[in-house]
Amino acid sequence: MSRTLIVLGLLLVATGVLWPWLQKAGLGRLPGDFVIRREGFTFYAPIATCIVISIVLSVIFWFLRR
């Protein structure tokens, strides 16, 4: 369990460090990502980005288990 938490923490840190470059690649502005802007309020729902990240992580973990 502790090893899993360490790996997840490292992935989270790596994503935070790489986020500016990931945004330039289009991640975070995919066609399924919704942004609602009102006066004094912004709602951001990155649905498509979450699906892409989920697929990529599933493939990575699948390869690690083999």
N, CA, C and O of each residue as an XYZ file, in Angstrom:
264
protein
N       0.823     -1.196      0.000
C       0.000      0.000      0.000
C       0.867      1.259      0.000
O       0.567      2.222     -0.707
N       1.922      1.252      0.778
C       2.756      2.444      0.854
C       3.477      2.698     -0.470
O       3.664      3.847     -0.869
N       3.878      1.625     -1.148
C       4.536      1.791     -2.444
C       3.581      2.401     -3.466
O       3.988      3.231     -4.279
N       2.336      1.999     -3.429
C       1.329      2.549     -4.335
C       1.128      4.036     -4.071
O       1.033      4.823     -5.014
N       1.061      4.426     -2.822
C       0.892      5.835     -2.483
C       2.097      6.661     -2.906
O       1.946      7.798     -3.352
N       3.284      6.100     -2.769
C       4.488      6.811     -3.193
C       4.475      7.009     -4.706
O       4.788      8.096     -5.192
N       4.113      5.964     -5.453
C       4.055      6.071     -6.923
C       3.003      7.087     -7.338
O       3.254      7.903     -8.224
N       1.834      7.054     -6.718
C       0.792      8.020     -7.045
C       1.234      9.446     -6.716
O       0.940     10.376     -7.468
N       1.929      9.619     -5.610
C       2.444     10.934     -5.250
C       3.468     11.438     -6.254
O       3.450     12.610     -6.629
N       4.360     10.555     -6.691
C       5.352     10.934     -7.696
C       4.701     11.274     -9.034
O       5.131     12.201     -9.720
N       3.662     10.523     -9.402
C       2.931     10.841    -10.640
C       2.242     12.200    -10.536
O       2.208     12.959    -11.505
N       1.706     12.496     -9.389
C       1.046     13.786     -9.178
C       2.048     14.933     -9.255
O       1.762     15.970     -9.855
N       3.201     14.755     -8.660
C       4.251     15.778     -8.721
C       4.742     15.946    -10.157
O       4.928     17.071    -10.621
N       4.952     14.833    -10.861
C       5.413     14.908    -12.250
C       4.391     15.610    -13.127
O       4.764     16.392    -14.001
N       3.118     15.346    -12.911
C       2.069     16.021    -13.677
C       2.072     17.512    -13.386
O       1.905     18.318    -14.302
N       2.257     17.893    -12.136
C       2.307     19.303    -11.782
C       3.485     20.016    -12.414
O       3.366     21.160    -12.855
N       4.625     19.336    -12.457
C       5.819     19.942    -13.055
C       5.663     20.048    -14.573
O       6.074     21.040    -15.174
N       5.073     19.031    -15.186
C       4.942     18.992    -16.645
C       3.695     19.704    -17.165
O       3.516     19.802    -18.379
N       2.835     20.200    -16.289
C       1.553     20.768    -16.714
C       1.671     21.904    -17.737
O       0.875     21.932    -18.676
N       2.613     22.839    -17.609
C       2.713     23.890    -18.642
C       2.963     23.323    -20.048
O       2.411     23.823    -21.029
N       3.783     22.297    -20.138
C       4.042     21.686    -21.449
C       2.856     20.848    -21.921
O       2.590     20.763    -23.120
N       2.144     20.231    -20.979
C       0.968     19.449    -21.350
C      -0.140     20.357    -21.884
O      -0.879     19.971    -22.789
N      -0.255     21.554    -21.327
C      -1.259     22.494    -21.818
C      -0.927     22.964    -23.224
O      -1.824     23.139    -24.048
N       0.357     23.169    -23.507
C       0.758     23.565    -24.857
C       0.453     22.465    -25.866
O       0.220     22.749    -27.041
N       0.453     21.213    -25.417
C       0.140     20.089    -26.289
C      -1.366     19.926    -26.479
O      -1.790     19.082    -27.267
N      -2.178     20.707    -25.783
C      -3.625     20.659    -25.940
C      -4.359     19.956    -24.824
O      -5.589     19.948    -24.807
N      -3.636     19.366    -23.889
C      -4.287     18.693    -22.776
C      -4.877     19.747    -21.847
O      -4.181     20.669    -21.424
N      -6.147     19.609    -21.536
C      -6.831     20.599    -20.727
C      -7.743     21.503    -21.546
O      -8.524     22.280    -20.997
N      -7.633     21.393    -22.864
C      -8.501     22.167    -23.758
C      -9.080     21.269    -24.839
O      -9.223     21.685    -25.989
N      -9.407     20.053    -24.474
C      -9.973     19.103    -25.424
C     -11.446     19.420    -25.661
O     -12.052     20.150    -24.876
N     -12.033     18.881    -26.734
C     -13.437     19.192    -27.053
C     -14.445     18.808    -25.965
O     -15.549     19.351    -25.958
N     -14.115     17.904    -25.056
C     -15.044     17.523    -23.996
C     -14.819     18.249    -22.686
O     -15.451     17.915    -21.684
N     -13.941     19.228    -22.668
C     -13.669     20.007    -21.460
C     -14.563     21.245    -21.457
O     -14.531     22.052    -22.385
N     -15.353     21.378    -20.408
C     -16.322     22.462    -20.335
C     -15.843     23.580    -19.424
O     -15.347     23.329    -18.326
N     -15.994     24.809    -19.883
C     -15.681     25.978    -19.073
C     -16.896     26.899    -19.110
O     -17.352     27.307    -20.178
N     -17.413     27.217    -17.924
C     -18.548     28.130    -17.811
C     -18.063     29.347    -17.047
O     -17.664     29.248    -15.887
N     -18.100     30.491    -17.706
C     -17.634     31.739    -17.075
C     -18.816     32.686    -16.900
O     -19.523     33.007    -17.855
N     -19.008     33.110    -15.695
C     -20.000     34.114    -15.356
C     -19.286     35.201    -14.563
O     -18.123     35.044    -14.194
N     -19.960     36.266    -14.311
C     -19.363     37.347    -13.542
C     -19.051     36.870    -12.126
O     -19.951     36.521    -11.363
N     -17.775     36.860    -11.792
C     -17.346     36.445    -10.464
C     -17.371     34.938    -10.238
O     -17.261     34.490     -9.096
N     -17.515     34.140    -11.308
C     -17.631     32.694    -11.158
C     -17.081     32.004    -12.393
O     -17.404     32.384    -13.519
N     -16.257     30.999    -12.188
C     -15.767     30.174    -13.290
C     -15.844     28.721    -12.869
O     -15.368     28.345    -11.798
N     -16.453     27.901    -13.727
C     -16.563     26.467    -13.486
C     -15.856     25.742    -14.608
O     -16.145     25.978    -15.781
N     -14.926     24.855    -14.259
C     -14.144     24.117    -15.245
C     -14.322     22.628    -14.990
O     -14.027     22.148    -13.896
N     -14.806     21.886    -15.996
C     -15.004     20.441    -15.889
C     -14.217     19.753    -17.006
O     -14.693     19.669    -18.138
N     -13.021     19.263    -16.694
C     -12.159     18.647    -17.712
C     -12.499     17.176    -17.961
O     -11.679     16.298    -17.689
N     -13.687     16.904    -18.471
C     -14.156     15.530    -18.641
C     -13.296     14.760    -19.645
O     -12.845     13.657    -19.339
N     -13.061     15.313    -20.826
C     -12.271     14.618    -21.849
C     -10.822     14.434    -21.405
O     -10.222     13.390    -21.662
N     -10.267     15.427    -20.752
C      -8.893     15.306    -20.255
C      -8.792     14.187    -19.224
O      -7.821     13.430    -19.233
N      -9.770     14.071    -18.345
C      -9.761     13.005    -17.348
C      -9.850     11.634    -18.003
O      -9.206     10.688    -17.550
N     -10.639     11.518    -19.062
C     -10.754     10.242    -19.774
C      -9.424      9.880    -20.432
O      -8.991      8.730    -20.361
N      -8.778     10.849    -21.068
C      -7.481     10.591    -21.716
C      -6.442     10.188    -20.677
O      -5.701      9.229    -20.891
N      -6.374     10.896    -19.566
C      -5.415     10.566    -18.512
C      -5.704      9.179    -17.943
O      -4.776      8.424    -17.654
N      -6.970      8.839    -17.780
C      -7.350      7.529    -17.268
C      -6.911      6.418    -18.209
O      -6.413      5.387    -17.758
N      -7.087      6.612    -19.495
C      -6.671      5.597    -20.468
C      -5.153      5.437    -20.454
O      -4.646      4.315    -20.460
N      -4.437      6.541    -20.437
C      -2.970      6.480    -20.429
C      -2.468      5.783    -19.160
O      -1.589      4.924    -19.236
N      -3.010      6.139    -18.015
C      -2.582      5.496    -16.766
C      -2.950      4.020    -16.746
O      -2.184      3.207    -16.229
N      -4.104      3.656    -17.294
C      -4.501      2.246    -17.354
C      -3.518      1.444    -18.198
O      -3.147      0.330    -17.828
N      -3.101      1.997    -19.316
C      -2.137      1.306    -20.173
C      -0.782      1.183    -19.469
O      -0.145      0.132    -19.529
N      -0.346      2.254    -18.806
C       0.938      2.209    -18.091
C       0.902      1.153    -16.997
O       1.828      0.349    -16.891
N      -0.151      1.139    -16.181
C      -0.229      0.155    -15.106
C      -0.387     -1.259    -15.642
O       0.096     -2.208    -15.024
N      -1.054     -1.418    -16.781
C      -1.188     -2.729    -17.397
C       0.184     -3.252    -17.813
O       0.484     -4.429    -17.612
N       1.027     -2.379    -18.396
C       2.375     -2.784    -18.782
C       3.239     -3.082    -17.552
O       4.073     -3.987    -17.597
N       3.058     -2.348    -16.470
C       3.846     -2.588    -15.272
C       3.479     -3.910    -14.601
O       4.333     -4.535    -13.972
N       2.235     -4.342    -14.723
C       1.809     -5.597    -14.119
C       2.289     -6.812    -14.898
O       2.384     -7.903    -14.337
N       2.591     -6.644    -16.172
C       3.028     -7.772    -17.011
C       4.390     -8.200    -16.705
O       4.898     -9.135    -17.325
